[in-house]
Structure formats: C-alpha cells, structure tokens
Amino acid sequence: MTEATDEPGYPLRVTRHIAAPPERVWQVMTGQLEDYWCPRPWRTEIVEIDWRSGGRMATIMRGPDGESHEGDGVLLEVTPGKRIVFTDAFRAGWIPQAAFMVGCLEIAPEGEGTRYTATTWHWTKEACEQHRTMGFETGWATMADQLAELAEAR
C-alpha cells in the first residue's frame, strides 16, 4: 500500500505487512540491501555502508541497459531492529551537497509478522512531485515486496 499525505515535509510513504518476525526483516534490511534496494532487473552495487549514525551510505543502482544512478549520503539514525534514517543532503564528513530527500525505513511487530514503513520527506512540494513522477509508488512498493520475499523465504 502506498500513500501520499498533507503532512509537513512533503512525505511519500509505502507500507507493507511482512510475514516474518522483525529480527529477520532487520537482518535482511541491513545484510542483503543489494538484493532488494531497487526493482529488478535493476541491481544495487554497494560502494560503502557504515551502519551507524553519521556513517556513509553510498550505492550505485545499475539498469539492464547500462543506466546507472549513484547515491551518496549519510545515515542520520540507525536504531537496530527499528529504524534507519538516511539523506543525500550530506556526504561523508557532513559535507553539504544538493539535497533531494530524507528517507526512513521503519519496522515494528504486527501480529505474527512485521509492519514495514518506508517514508521519504522532501524540501519542496516540487521535489515531492518529481519523486512521485519518477515512480516512487511503484518503485518503493516493489522494493518492499522484494524485501518481504527475502525475509519470508526462511
């Protein structure tokens, strides 16, 4: 399920129930990012991820026809088993750069599984609409589906 809201910060959000315990979902989120981070047939190459607040998060998404999209930012918060918050507003060392969004991946127990919620906030309404036009709903919902597939496999 995806939703857009009128909340401050121009958020876009995807939420999904995953039929796996939060510990397993967290393990996949942090240990297999390259396997779910972008919709197939695209793939993710991890340049560096330092799983701590202030750590670098740098990836390259590669398309089937040679396209690529580099992302280089920092992790603002890593709360094990609960939340990862990241942004492209800074690169490692807190060096400011042109910003597009802040992203947050959250998990919480729900029934016998896990509620996964991915939210992005944007500095402007235009950036939010640009992200939506780029395919946020489809792309991030697919990412959630791929995460669920991996977490539910065991």
Beta strands, then each sheet from edge to edge (+ up, - down):
strand 1: 2-4
strand 2: 12-18
strand 3: 43-49
strand 4: 56-62
strand 5: 68-79
strand 6: 83-87
strand 7: 90-91
strand 8: 95-96
strand 9: 102-110
strand 10: 113-121
sheet 1: 1+ 2- 10+ 9- 6+ 5- 4+ 3-
sheet 2: 7+ 8-
end
